[in-house]
Amino acid sequence: MSKTYTRLTEDERYQIYEGVTEKLSHREIARLINKHHSTVPKEVKRNIGLRGYRPKQAQEKSQQRLLTLFRALLLGTWYRLFDVQLAQRLYRDLLYSQVLSP
């Protein structure tokens, strides 16, 4: 069982699928893929549909969530940079107006 957080790989998702179809317990599946016992039920619950657990769809959804997070971080960084530049410009304008005002 790993102590640090790592995302599930596509292979691990297929191993979860095989374990679920073989009706293994979530703890047994977690032991097989060397993950914490709470990881498997969370993964299955998050990615179960009308046709059961789907590892391919689970992987696609995971990649989409990661991409969304990455975009949000990039946009957040861009906005922070924009805010800093805007604040600097407003400060300069304020100083400039104070110098020129009688």
C-alpha angles and dihedrals in degrees: 000000000000120000097206125068115258129166119249114261124226090253091053090051090053089049089053089050091052091048092049092049090049088051094239117162118259089246091054092049091048090052091051094053094037096240134129113280092243093058096073100053090045091051093047093046092048094050107033119119139169090291096046129252111350114195096191092052090043090055092048092049090048092051090047091052090049091049091049090051091048092050091048091051091049092048091046090052091047092049092048090051090048091049091052092049091046092049091050091050093049091048091051091047090049092050091045092050091049092051093050098041115098 
